[in-house]
Structures are given as C-alpha cells and as structure tokens.
Amino acid sequence: MTKIDRRVRKTNQSLQLAFKELTKTTKYRDITVKQLTKTAQINRKTFYLHYDSIDEFATTIAVEISEKILQLILEEPLKKGLSIPGYIFDKVFDFFSQAREFYTFMMTSTDYLFIARQVEERVSKGLADAILKEFKLCKLDAYICANFLIRNTLLLFRIYNDGQVQLDKDEFRDRLIRLNSSGLKSFLDIKRNLAN
C-alpha cells in the first residue's frame, strides 16, 4: 500500500468534507471547483494539483464507498459468507445503516446516480474476482453471479430506502434472499462447494 503524504491526506479529507456539505444543498452539475475549494478552504491550484475535474474527484468518492463495501463483503471467505442466507444483504444494509447518511444519499439520489453506478461496477468486479478464486466457475459466470448479487442488492436497497415498497427490514431481506438464492442456484452450488 502506498504511503500518502500527510498534507495530501489532509487536502483530500477537506475536499471530501466540503463535497459532503455541498451535496446537501447543491445538485452535482452545479458544484464548481471554486465553490468546492472555497468550502474546503484550500487553494484552487491545490485542487488541480490532485484532480483534473470535479468528475475525477467524484470518482474518489465512488472508490471509497466501493472499497468499504467490498471489505465488508469479503471479511469472511466467500464460500462461508455465501452459505449464510442474506450475508451480502446484511453487510450492505449494515453499512448504510450505521450513521452513513452521506453514503446512502450517494447511492440513492437520482442526481448522484452516476456514483452509484461506479460503486456497483467496482464492487461487482471485486466480488467477481473473489468468486473466481473460490468457486470453480468460468470468468463469465463469476461476472454474471457478482453482478446479479450486487445489482439486485443495491437496486432493491434504493427502492426500499426511497419508500417505494412498504416492507419492514425482515420482509425486505427475505424477498432479496429468495431472489438471489434462486437466481444463483444454477451457478453456485454452495453446499457442494463447501465440501470442496
């Protein structure tokens, strides 16, 4: 892991805090570098030293969310985790429930949907790589399984969070488990793979 200079880390933290603050009141396309750097109390030249644009900076937010979700999902060996009904749902739901208002907003806001898509792609790729290592699947099947799990989980989380479905958490969890289990059954035989 590359050691990041303390000043760079402080600059990134200031920019992220400023970005989080601005998202509460400002649409993404209306956030300017001038506004972001003023809120972060850093020089615009400093911003451009690290990033070419607001879009490039926003990608760092997607990377951060992706890494945290993947770290949670892959805490356990995947064969063990996927043998537990609702494992991925529980990890993702807990992540967004634990005082992570900003992350929930990034993943559910229509204006910031492009960040949610980047997160979905990155987490799906990381999960596909993990599936490929632990299960006897071809690369395409691992990719399909990972995308199916992550897309369903994040999409249904957005629907649940927006209040589009009137279910409590347990009912919502049960439906997602049934959907994911039935969809993955022909790809991943968890019981057989646990024996290997």
FIROZA-35662 format. One line per 10 residues: number of its first residue (from 0); for each residue z, y, x of N, C-alpha, C, O. Coordinates in nm, 2 decimals. Example, Ala and Ser with C-alpha at 12.3 -4.5 7.8 and 13.67 -1.06 7.14 Angstrom:
<fitis>
0> 0.78:-0.57:1.32:0.78:-0.45:1.23:0.78:-0.33:1.32:0.85:-0.33:1.42  0.71:-0.22:1.28:0.71:-0.11:1.37:0.79:0.00:1.29:0.80:0.11:1.34
</fitis>
This chain:
<fitis>
0> 0.00:-0.12:0.08:0.00:0.00:0.00:0.00:0.12:0.09:0.08:0.13:0.18  -0.08:0.22:0.06:-0.10:0.34:0.14:0.02:0.43:0.11:0.06:0.46:-0.01  0.08:0.48:0.22:0.19:0.58:0.20:0.13:0.72:0.17:0.05:0.77:0.24  0.18:0.77:0.06:0.13:0.90:0.01:0.23:1.01:0.06:0.35:1.00:0.05  0.17:1.11:0.12:0.25:1.23:0.17:0.33:1.29:0.06:0.29:1.29:-0.05  0.45:1.33:0.10:0.55:1.38:0.00:0.49:1.50:-0.07:0.51:1.52:-0.19  0.42:1.59:0.00:0.36:1.71:-0.07:0.25:1.67:-0.17:0.24:1.73:-0.28  0.17:1.57:-0.13:0.07:1.52:-0.23:0.13:1.46:-0.35:0.09:1.49:-0.46  0.24:1.38:-0.33:0.31:1.32:-0.44:0.37:1.43:-0.53:0.36:1.42:-0.65  0.43:1.53:-0.47:0.48:1.64:-0.55:0.37:1.72:-0.63:0.39:1.75:-0.74
10> 0.26:1.74:-0.57:0.15:1.80:-0.63:0.10:1.72:-0.75:0.08:1.77:-0.86  0.08:1.59:-0.73:0.04:1.50:-0.84:0.14:1.50:-0.95:0.10:1.50:-1.07  0.27:1.49:-0.92:0.37:1.50:-1.02:0.37:1.63:-1.10:0.38:1.62:-1.23  0.35:1.74:-1.03:0.34:1.87:-1.10:0.22:1.87:-1.19:0.23:1.92:-1.31  0.11:1.82:-1.15:-0.01:1.82:-1.23:0.01:1.73:-1.35:-0.03:1.77:-1.46  0.06:1.61:-1.33:0.08:1.52:-1.44:0.18:1.58:-1.55:0.16:1.57:-1.67  0.29:1.64:-1.50:0.38:1.71:-1.60:0.31:1.82:-1.67:0.33:1.84:-1.79  0.23:1.90:-1.60:0.16:2.01:-1.67:0.06:1.95:-1.77:0.05:2.01:-1.88  -0.01:1.85:-1.73:-0.11:1.79:-1.82:-0.04:1.73:-1.95:-0.09:1.75:-2.06  0.07:1.67:-1.93:0.15:1.61:-2.04:0.19:1.73:-2.13:0.19:1.71:-2.25
20> 0.23:1.84:-2.07:0.28:1.95:-2.15:0.16:2.01:-2.23:0.17:2.04:-2.35  0.05:2.02:-2.17:-0.07:2.08:-2.23:-0.13:1.99:-2.34:-0.18:2.05:-2.44  -0.12:1.86:-2.33:-0.17:1.77:-2.43:-0.10:1.79:-2.56:-0.16:1.75:-2.67  0.02:1.84:-2.56:0.09:1.86:-2.69:0.03:1.97:-2.77:0.04:1.97:-2.90  -0.04:2.07:-2.71:-0.09:2.18:-2.79:-0.24:2.20:-2.77:-0.30:2.29:-2.84  -0.31:2.13:-2.67:-0.44:2.17:-2.64:-0.53:2.04:-2.64:-0.49:1.94:-2.59  -0.65:2.06:-2.70:-0.75:1.95:-2.70:-0.79:1.93:-2.56:-0.80:2.02:-2.48  -0.83:1.81:-2.53:-0.87:1.77:-2.39:-0.98:1.87:-2.34:-0.97:1.92:-2.23  -1.09:1.88:-2.41:-1.20:1.96:-2.36:-1.17:2.11:-2.35:-1.24:2.19:-2.29  -1.05:2.15:-2.40:-1.01:2.29:-2.39:-0.92:2.31:-2.27:-0.88:2.43:-2.24
30> -0.87:2.21:-2.20:-0.79:2.22:-2.09:-0.88:2.26:-1.97:-0.97:2.19:-1.94  -0.84:2.37:-1.90:-0.92:2.41:-1.79:-0.83:2.39:-1.66:-0.71:2.37:-1.67  -0.90:2.39:-1.55:-0.83:2.38:-1.42:-0.74:2.50:-1.40:-0.62:2.48:-1.36  -0.78:2.61:-1.44:-0.70:2.73:-1.43:-0.57:2.72:-1.51:-0.46:2.75:-1.46  -0.58:2.67:-1.63:-0.47:2.65:-1.72:-0.38:2.54:-1.67:-0.25:2.56:-1.67  -0.43:2.43:-1.62:-0.36:2.32:-1.57:-0.28:2.36:-1.44:-0.16:2.33:-1.43  -0.35:2.43:-1.35:-0.28:2.47:-1.23:-0.17:2.58:-1.25:-0.07:2.58:-1.18  -0.20:2.67:-1.35:-0.10:2.77:-1.38:0.03:2.70:-1.44:0.14:2.74:-1.40  0.01:2.61:-1.53:0.12:2.54:-1.59:0.19:2.46:-1.48:0.32:2.45:-1.49  0.12:2.40:-1.39:0.18:2.32:-1.28:0.24:2.40:-1.17:0.31:2.35:-1.08
40> 0.21:2.53:-1.17:0.25:2.62:-1.07:0.20:2.58:-0.93:0.27:2.58:-0.83  0.07:2.55:-0.93:0.01:2.52:-0.80:-0.12:2.60:-0.79:-0.17:2.65:-0.89  -0.17:2.61:-0.67:-0.29:2.69:-0.65:-0.42:2.61:-0.69:-0.42:2.48:-0.67  -0.52:2.67:-0.75:-0.64:2.60:-0.79:-0.71:2.53:-0.67:-0.76:2.43:-0.69  -0.70:2.59:-0.55:-0.76:2.53:-0.43:-0.69:2.40:-0.40:-0.75:2.30:-0.36  -0.56:2.39:-0.43:-0.49:2.27:-0.41:-0.54:2.16:-0.50:-0.56:2.05:-0.46  -0.56:2.20:-0.63:-0.62:2.10:-0.72:-0.75:2.05:-0.67:-0.77:1.93:-0.67  -0.84:2.14:-0.63:-0.97:2.10:-0.58:-0.97:2.02:-0.45:-1.07:1.96:-0.42  -0.86:2.03:-0.38:-0.85:1.96:-0.26:-0.83:1.81:-0.29:-0.87:1.72:-0.21  -0.77:1.78:-0.41:-0.75:1.64:-0.45:-0.85:1.59:-0.56:-0.87:1.47:-0.56
50> -0.90:1.67:-0.64:-0.98:1.63:-0.75:-1.10:1.72:-0.77:-1.10:1.84:-0.73  -1.21:1.66:-0.81:-1.34:1.74:-0.84:-1.34:1.81:-0.97:-1.40:1.91:-0.99  -1.26:1.75:-1.07:-1.27:1.80:-1.21:-1.14:1.75:-1.28:-1.07:1.67:-1.24  -1.13:1.81:-1.40:-1.02:1.76:-1.50:-1.05:1.61:-1.53:-0.95:1.54:-1.54  -1.18:1.58:-1.55:-1.21:1.44:-1.58:-1.16:1.34:-1.47:-1.10:1.23:-1.50  -1.18:1.38:-1.35:-1.14:1.29:-1.24:-0.98:1.28:-1.24:-0.93:1.18:-1.22  -0.92:1.40:-1.26:-0.77:1.39:-1.27:-0.72:1.31:-1.39:-0.63:1.23:-1.37  -0.79:1.32:-1.50:-0.75:1.24:-1.62:-0.76:1.09:-1.59:-0.69:1.01:-1.65  -0.85:1.05:-1.51:-0.87:0.91:-1.47:-0.74:0.86:-1.40:-0.70:0.74:-1.41  -0.67:0.95:-1.33:-0.54:0.91:-1.26:-0.44:0.87:-1.37:-0.35:0.78:-1.35
60> -0.44:0.94:-1.48:-0.35:0.90:-1.59:-0.39:0.76:-1.65:-0.30:0.68:-1.67  -0.51:0.74:-1.66:-0.56:0.60:-1.71:-0.52:0.49:-1.61:-0.47:0.39:-1.65  -0.53:0.52:-1.48:-0.49:0.43:-1.38:-0.34:0.40:-1.38:-0.30:0.29:-1.37  -0.26:0.51:-1.40:-0.12:0.49:-1.41:-0.08:0.40:-1.52:0.00:0.31:-1.51  -0.13:0.43:-1.64:-0.10:0.35:-1.76:-0.14:0.21:-1.74:-0.06:0.12:-1.77  -0.26:0.19:-1.69:-0.31:0.05:-1.67:-0.23:-0.03:-1.58:-0.19:-0.14:-1.60  -0.19:0.03:-1.47:-0.11:-0.04:-1.37:0.03:-0.08:-1.42:0.07:-0.19:-1.40  0.09:0.01:-1.50:0.22:-0.02:-1.56:0.21:-0.13:-1.66:0.29:-0.22:-1.67  0.10:-0.13:-1.75:0.08:-0.24:-1.85:0.06:-0.37:-1.78:0.11:-0.47:-1.81  -0.03:-0.37:-1.68:-0.07:-0.49:-1.61:0.06:-0.55:-1.54:0.08:-0.67:-1.54
70> 0.13:-0.46:-1.48:0.25:-0.51:-1.41:0.35:-0.58:-1.50:0.41:-0.68:-1.47  0.36:-0.53:-1.62:0.45:-0.59:-1.72:0.39:-0.72:-1.77:0.46:-0.82:-1.78  0.26:-0.73:-1.80:0.20:-0.85:-1.85:0.20:-0.96:-1.74:0.22:-1.08:-1.78  0.19:-0.92:-1.62:0.18:-1.02:-1.51:0.32:-1.05:-1.44:0.32:-1.10:-1.33  0.43:-1.00:-1.50:0.56:-1.02:-1.45:0.58:-1.17:-1.43:0.64:-1.22:-1.33  0.55:-1.25:-1.53:0.56:-1.39:-1.53:0.42:-1.45:-1.49:0.32:-1.39:-1.51  0.43:-1.57:-1.43:0.30:-1.64:-1.41:0.23:-1.65:-1.55:0.29:-1.67:-1.65  0.10:-1.63:-1.55:0.02:-1.61:-1.67:0.03:-1.74:-1.76:0.04:-1.73:-1.88  0.03:-1.86:-1.70:0.04:-1.98:-1.78:0.17:-1.98:-1.85:0.17:-2.02:-1.97  0.27:-1.94:-1.79:0.40:-1.94:-1.86:0.40:-1.83:-1.97:0.45:-1.85:-2.08
80> 0.36:-1.71:-1.93:0.36:-1.60:-2.03:0.28:-1.63:-2.15:0.32:-1.60:-2.26  0.16:-1.68:-2.13:0.07:-1.71:-2.25:0.12:-1.82:-2.33:0.07:-1.84:-2.45  0.21:-1.90:-2.28:0.26:-2.01:-2.36:0.37:-1.96:-2.45:0.42:-2.04:-2.54  0.41:-1.84:-2.43:0.51:-1.78:-2.52:0.44:-1.70:-2.63:0.37:-1.60:-2.60  0.45:-1.74:-2.76:0.38:-1.67:-2.86:0.42:-1.52:-2.86:0.54:-1.48:-2.86  0.32:-1.43:-2.86:0.35:-1.29:-2.87:0.38:-1.22:-2.73:0.42:-1.11:-2.73  0.37:-1.30:-2.62:0.40:-1.24:-2.49:0.34:-1.11:-2.46:0.41:-1.01:-2.43  0.21:-1.10:-2.47:0.14:-0.98:-2.44:0.17:-0.87:-2.54:0.19:-0.75:-2.50  0.18:-0.91:-2.67:0.22:-0.81:-2.77:0.36:-0.75:-2.74:0.37:-0.63:-2.74  0.45:-0.83:-2.71:0.59:-0.79:-2.68:0.59:-0.69:-2.56:0.65:-0.59:-2.56
90> 0.51:-0.73:-2.45:0.51:-0.64:-2.33:0.45:-0.51:-2.36:0.50:-0.40:-2.32  0.33:-0.51:-2.43:0.27:-0.38:-2.47:0.35:-0.30:-2.56:0.37:-0.18:-2.54  0.40:-0.36:-2.67:0.48:-0.29:-2.77:0.61:-0.23:-2.70:0.64:-0.11:-2.73  0.67:-0.31:-2.62:0.79:-0.25:-2.55:0.76:-0.14:-2.46:0.83:-0.04:-2.45  0.65:-0.15:-2.39:0.60:-0.04:-2.30:0.59:0.09:-2.38:0.64:0.20:-2.33  0.53:0.09:-2.49:0.50:0.21:-2.57:0.63:0.25:-2.65:0.63:0.37:-2.69  0.72:0.16:-2.67:0.84:0.19:-2.75:0.95:0.26:-2.66:1.04:0.33:-2.72  0.95:0.23:-2.54:1.06:0.28:-2.45:1.04:0.42:-2.40:1.01:0.45:-2.29  1.06:0.52:-2.49:1.05:0.66:-2.46:0.92:0.70:-2.38:0.93:0.77:-2.28  0.81:0.65:-2.42:0.69:0.68:-2.36:0.59:0.75:-2.46:0.48:0.71:-2.48
100> 0.64:0.85:-2.51:0.57:0.93:-2.61:0.43:0.97:-2.56:0.33:0.96:-2.63  0.43:1.02:-2.44:0.30:1.06:-2.38:0.20:0.95:-2.37:0.08:0.96:-2.41  0.24:0.83:-2.33:0.15:0.72:-2.31:0.10:0.67:-2.45:-0.02:0.64:-2.47  0.19:0.67:-2.55:0.15:0.64:-2.69:0.05:0.74:-2.74:-0.05:0.70:-2.80  0.07:0.86:-2.71:-0.02:0.97:-2.75:-0.16:0.95:-2.68:-0.26:0.96:-2.75  -0.16:0.92:-2.55:-0.28:0.90:-2.48:-0.36:0.78:-2.54:-0.49:0.78:-2.54  -0.29:0.68:-2.58:-0.36:0.55:-2.63:-0.40:0.56:-2.78:-0.48:0.48:-2.82  -0.34:0.66:-2.85:-0.37:0.66:-2.99:-0.44:0.78:-3.04:-0.49:0.79:-3.15  -0.45:0.89:-2.96:-0.51:1.01:-3.00:-0.66:1.00:-3.00:-0.72:0.96:-2.90  -0.73:1.05:-3.10:-0.87:1.05:-3.10:-0.93:1.13:-2.99:-1.03:1.10:-2.93
110> -0.87:1.25:-2.97:-0.91:1.34:-2.87:-0.91:1.28:-2.73:-0.99:1.32:-2.64  -0.82:1.19:-2.70:-0.80:1.13:-2.57:-0.84:0.99:-2.57:-0.79:0.91:-2.48  -0.92:0.95:-2.66:-0.97:0.81:-2.67:-1.03:0.76:-2.55:-1.03:0.64:-2.52  -1.10:0.84:-2.47:-1.17:0.80:-2.35:-1.07:0.75:-2.25:-1.10:0.66:-2.17  -0.95:0.80:-2.25:-0.84:0.75:-2.16:-0.80:0.61:-2.20:-0.78:0.52:-2.12  -0.79:0.59:-2.34:-0.75:0.46:-2.39:-0.86:0.36:-2.35:-0.83:0.24:-2.32  -0.98:0.40:-2.36:-1.09:0.30:-2.32:-1.08:0.27:-2.17:-1.11:0.15:-2.13  -1.05:0.37:-2.09:-1.04:0.34:-1.94:-0.92:0.24:-1.92:-0.94:0.15:-1.84  -0.81:0.26:-1.99:-0.70:0.17:-1.98:-0.74:0.03:-2.02:-0.71:-0.07:-1.95  -0.80:0.02:-2.14:-0.84:-0.11:-2.19:-0.93:-0.18:-2.09:-0.91:-0.30:-2.07
120> -1.03:-0.11:-2.03:-1.12:-0.17:-1.93:-1.04:-0.22:-1.81:-1.06:-0.33:-1.76  -0.95:-0.14:-1.76:-0.88:-0.17:-1.63:-0.78:-0.29:-1.66:-0.77:-0.38:-1.57  -0.71:-0.28:-1.77:-0.62:-0.39:-1.80:-0.69:-0.52:-1.82:-0.65:-0.63:-1.78  -0.80:-0.51:-1.90:-0.88:-0.63:-1.92:-0.93:-0.69:-1.79:-0.93:-0.81:-1.78  -0.98:-0.61:-1.70:-1.03:-0.66:-1.57:-0.92:-0.73:-1.50:-0.94:-0.84:-1.44  -0.80:-0.66:-1.49:-0.69:-0.72:-1.42:-0.64:-0.85:-1.48:-0.61:-0.94:-1.41  -0.64:-0.85:-1.61:-0.60:-0.98:-1.68:-0.70:-1.09:-1.66:-0.67:-1.20:-1.64  -0.83:-1.05:-1.66:-0.94:-1.15:-1.64:-0.93:-1.21:-1.50:-0.94:-1.33:-1.49  -0.90:-1.13:-1.40:-0.88:-1.18:-1.27:-0.76:-1.28:-1.26:-0.77:-1.38:-1.19  -0.65:-1.24:-1.33:-0.53:-1.33:-1.33:-0.56:-1.46:-1.41:-0.52:-1.57:-1.36
130> -0.64:-1.45:-1.52:-0.68:-1.57:-1.59:-0.76:-1.66:-1.51:-0.75:-1.78:-1.50  -0.86:-1.60:-1.44:-0.95:-1.68:-1.35:-0.87:-1.75:-1.24:-0.91:-1.87:-1.21  -0.76:-1.69:-1.19:-0.69:-1.76:-1.08:-0.60:-1.87:-1.14:-0.58:-1.97:-1.07  -0.55:-1.86:-1.26:-0.46:-1.96:-1.31:-0.51:-2.06:-1.40:-0.45:-2.17:-1.42  -0.63:-2.04:-1.46:-0.69:-2.13:-1.55:-0.83:-2.18:-1.50:-0.89:-2.11:-1.43  -0.86:-2.30:-1.54:-0.99:-2.35:-1.50:-1.10:-2.30:-1.59:-1.15:-2.37:-1.68  -1.14:-2.17:-1.57:-1.24:-2.11:-1.66:-1.35:-2.05:-1.57:-1.32:-2.01:-1.45  -1.47:-2.03:-1.62:-1.57:-1.96:-1.55:-1.53:-1.81:-1.57:-1.45:-1.77:-1.65  -1.60:-1.73:-1.48:-1.57:-1.58:-1.48:-1.60:-1.52:-1.62:-1.52:-1.43:-1.66  -1.71:-1.56:-1.68:-1.74:-1.50:-1.81:-1.64:-1.54:-1.92:-1.60:-1.45:-1.99
140> -1.59:-1.66:-1.92:-1.48:-1.70:-2.02:-1.35:-1.62:-1.99:-1.28:-1.58:-2.09  -1.32:-1.61:-1.87:-1.19:-1.53:-1.83:-1.21:-1.39:-1.88:-1.11:-1.33:-1.93  -1.32:-1.33:-1.86:-1.35:-1.19:-1.90:-1.34:-1.18:-2.05:-1.29:-1.09:-2.11  -1.40:-1.28:-2.12:-1.40:-1.28:-2.27:-1.26:-1.29:-2.32:-1.22:-1.21:-2.41  -1.18:-1.38:-2.27:-1.04:-1.40:-2.31:-0.96:-1.27:-2.29:-0.89:-1.23:-2.38  -0.97:-1.22:-2.17:-0.89:-1.10:-2.14:-0.93:-0.98:-2.23:-0.84:-0.91:-2.28  -1.06:-0.96:-2.25:-1.10:-0.85:-2.34:-1.06:-0.87:-2.48:-1.01:-0.78:-2.55  -1.07:-1.00:-2.53:-1.02:-1.03:-2.66:-0.87:-1.00:-2.68:-0.84:-0.93:-2.78  -0.79:-1.04:-2.59:-0.65:-1.02:-2.60:-0.61:-0.87:-2.59:-0.54:-0.82:-2.67  -0.66:-0.80:-2.49:-0.63:-0.66:-2.47:-0.69:-0.57:-2.58:-0.62:-0.49:-2.63
150> -0.81:-0.60:-2.61:-0.88:-0.51:-2.71:-0.80:-0.53:-2.85:-0.77:-0.43:-2.92  -0.78:-0.65:-2.89:-0.71:-0.68:-3.01:-0.57:-0.61:-3.01:-0.53:-0.54:-3.11  -0.50:-0.63:-2.90:-0.36:-0.58:-2.90:-0.36:-0.43:-2.90:-0.28:-0.37:-2.98  -0.44:-0.36:-2.82:-0.44:-0.22:-2.82:-0.50:-0.16:-2.94:-0.45:-0.06:-2.99  -0.60:-0.22:-3.00:-0.66:-0.16:-3.12:-0.57:-0.17:-3.24:-0.55:-0.08:-3.31  -0.50:-0.29:-3.25:-0.41:-0.31:-3.36:-0.28:-0.22:-3.34:-0.22:-0.18:-3.44  -0.25:-0.20:-3.21:-0.13:-0.11:-3.19:-0.17:0.03:-3.24:-0.08:0.10:-3.30  -0.29:0.08:-3.21:-0.33:0.21:-3.26:-0.33:0.22:-3.41:-0.28:0.31:-3.47  -0.38:0.11:-3.47:-0.38:0.11:-3.62:-0.24:0.11:-3.67:-0.21:0.18:-3.77  -0.15:0.03:-3.61:-0.01:0.03:-3.65:0.06:0.16:-3.63:0.13:0.21:-3.72
160> 0.04:0.22:-3.51:0.10:0.34:-3.48:0.06:0.46:-3.57:0.13:0.55:-3.60  -0.07:0.46:-3.61:-0.12:0.56:-3.70:-0.08:0.54:-3.84:-0.11:0.63:-3.92  -0.01:0.44:-3.87:0.04:0.41:-4.01:-0.07:0.36:-4.10:-0.06:0.37:-4.22  -0.18:0.31:-4.04:-0.29:0.26:-4.13:-0.26:0.13:-4.20:-0.32:0.09:-4.29  -0.16:0.06:-4.15:-0.11:-0.06:-4.21:0.04:-0.05:-4.24:0.11:0.01:-4.16  0.08:-0.10:-4.35:0.22:-0.09:-4.39:0.29:-0.22:-4.37:0.32:-0.30:-4.46  0.32:-0.25:-4.24:0.38:-0.37:-4.20:0.50:-0.33:-4.11:0.50:-0.23:-4.04  0.61:-0.41:-4.11:0.71:-0.39:-4.01:0.67:-0.45:-3.88:0.57:-0.53:-3.88  0.74:-0.43:-3.78:0.70:-0.48:-3.64:0.68:-0.63:-3.64:0.59:-0.68:-3.59  0.77:-0.70:-3.71:0.77:-0.85:-3.70:0.64:-0.90:-3.78:0.58:-1.00:-3.73
170> 0.61:-0.84:-3.89:0.49:-0.88:-3.97:0.36:-0.85:-3.88:0.27:-0.93:-3.88  0.36:-0.74:-3.82:0.25:-0.69:-3.74:0.24:-0.79:-3.62:0.13:-0.83:-3.59  0.35:-0.82:-3.56:0.35:-0.91:-3.44:0.29:-1.05:-3.48:0.21:-1.11:-3.41  0.34:-1.10:-3.59:0.30:-1.23:-3.64:0.15:-1.24:-3.66:0.08:-1.33:-3.62  0.09:-1.13:-3.73:-0.05:-1.13:-3.75:-0.13:-1.13:-3.62:-0.24:-1.19:-3.61  -0.09:-1.05:-3.53:-0.16:-1.04:-3.40:-0.15:-1.17:-3.32:-0.24:-1.21:-3.26  -0.03:-1.23:-3.33:-0.02:-1.36:-3.26:-0.12:-1.46:-3.32:-0.18:-1.54:-3.25  -0.12:-1.47:-3.45:-0.22:-1.56:-3.52:-0.36:-1.53:-3.48:-0.44:-1.63:-3.45  -0.40:-1.41:-3.48:-0.53:-1.37:-3.44:-0.56:-1.41:-3.30:-0.67:-1.47:-3.27  -0.48:-1.37:-3.21:-0.50:-1.40:-3.06:-0.50:-1.55:-3.04:-0.58:-1.60:-2.96
180> -0.40:-1.62:-3.10:-0.39:-1.77:-3.08:-0.52:-1.84:-3.13:-0.57:-1.93:-3.06  -0.56:-1.81:-3.25:-0.68:-1.88:-3.30:-0.80:-1.84:-3.22:-0.89:-1.92:-3.20  -0.81:-1.72:-3.18:-0.93:-1.67:-3.10:-0.94:-1.73:-2.96:-1.05:-1.76:-2.91  -0.83:-1.76:-2.90:-0.83:-1.81:-2.77:-0.82:-1.96:-2.76:-0.84:-2.02:-2.65  -0.79:-2.03:-2.87:-0.77:-2.17:-2.87:-0.88:-2.25:-2.80:-0.85:-2.34:-2.73  -1.00:-2.22:-2.83:-1.11:-2.29:-2.77:-1.13:-2.26:-2.62:-1.20:-2.34:-2.55  -1.08:-2.15:-2.57:-1.09:-2.12:-2.43:-0.98:-2.16:-2.35:-0.99:-2.22:-2.24  -0.86:-2.14:-2.40:-0.74:-2.17:-2.32:-0.65:-2.27:-2.39:-0.60:-2.24:-2.50  -0.65:-2.39:-2.34:-0.56:-2.49:-2.39:-0.43:-2.48:-2.31:-0.41:-2.54:-2.21  -0.34:-2.39:-2.36:-0.22:-2.36:-2.29:-0.14:-2.49:-2.26:-0.09:-2.50:-2.14
190> -0.11:-2.57:-2.35:-0.03:-2.69:-2.33:-0.10:-2.78:-2.22:-0.02:-2.83:-2.13  -0.23:-2.80:-2.23:-0.29:-2.88:-2.13:-0.29:-2.81:-1.99:-0.26:-2.88:-1.89  -0.30:-2.68:-1.99:-0.30:-2.61:-1.86:-0.16:-2.60:-1.80:-0.15:-2.59:-1.68  -0.06:-2.61:-1.88:0.08:-2.61:-1.83:0.11:-2.74:-1.76:0.18:-2.74:-1.66  0.05:-2.85:-1.81:0.07:-2.98:-1.74:0.00:-2.98:-1.60:0.04:-3.06:-1.52  -0.10:-2.90:-1.58:-0.18:-2.90:-1.45:-0.10:-2.82:-1.35:-0.15:-2.81:-1.23
</fitis>
